[in-house]
């Protein structure tokens, strides 16, 4: 950007004598600040006058010294105008100028919002580049990378439905916004979440990136990281997203020097436009009737996607996107009492407009029958000695995700060290490379997995297998190692039985073997997924099975287990700490 220097001169018809400078060369001056004292050089008047600067900026050079005589209209000093490198709500944080009242060209004003939770705070592109380089240098020095972490159905599962208050492992908090009565949120942390965050924080700088509203995002972050040692203030909610349908729009602002060192974990690929540095996480589902309560609206010309259940079953997605902002503090006891009074006066209204029975101890027969059909196998409820209800949760995905992140980190810094620490490697190439080693050297044939009217190359199963490094062919070849079949008795299955045993044996497996490999990023033992005589129905190609969900339970008056979460957006003095 070219310097914007302007000469400082005193409009006078007579020479003037500079009596005293009030600032030094290189000093920053604000609008209206006194620069120097001067008087009439003729000596006719002994009055000392003050010169106040009309614009904010930096004194780059002083032309006239104290005691010198300046000719009328001559330059006394050079002032470089403020470039407004940091702006907060259209006000320059450096000079205090109201940019709405000034005629300032767009490229001269800060336009890059680099602080997650304060989008109104913006910096200039020049300053953004400088901060971005400093961030990258700091990460490289500490041998870390950046990890953008989604919340809903990645690390937690939240529902607004009525559930037993004594359900073990479920945290309760209340959110209220202006213009609505608010609602209770009940959150289950994915098993091994605490261990996962502790391990990941050693190799990655963690950032929350969610489509949940700001109040919700900060409440969940408080549950995950009460000491703020993992996420600190790095929380990007829906309120700060530039685009209501995609999270990728914010990457340029958060990482102005590029996202070479950014890895993403999310249960949805579409909100990141299928970015190559994304790890597609198996969706976590604990509450049977709830999907992602903060799911964004579908992209144009795209049908809404439902969460995938076990063997490809579809779980309903709640379309509710609560817009909850901060509210004044209220006593938790008052809120609790009000909730109990309301329950006595009227039926409890459940999520999605569903009315729950006034008698909370009775379970609706229809809901129970639907539950039995959708949950396979049924969940095991255990009453503990302390009166809590414990639901079996077999989800162990974070163990595999932790290993995946370690492999990615190791490969990045192996390449970085081998290249002489310049240039910086790009995770958009490293992550696909790590993934492509999972089934490298394998050759797959599908049977009954791709509809006959669909081209093999356009199927989800083909794309998943290729991303894992496998070769996929329409028919058997000399290199075929696996037959992925939905059912037995087909021509391809019968042909594979005749190929014999030994080194050239073709493994006949179900589609779940492929989805499991894609989920864990490792070649799973084929003996765990043999094709039975009766065959197996094809699983959904989103890859990823889920553990049984917790069924509906009788509704009870709710009380907070850990008190009310009371997050607030706070402007931090430093971007990182």
Order of alpha helices (4+ residues) and beta strands (2+ residues): beta-beta-beta-beta-beta-beta-beta-beta-beta-beta-beta-alpha-beta-beta-beta-beta-alpha-beta-alpha-beta-alpha-beta-beta-beta-beta-alpha-beta-beta-alpha-beta-beta-alpha-alpha-beta-alpha-beta-beta-alpha-beta-alpha
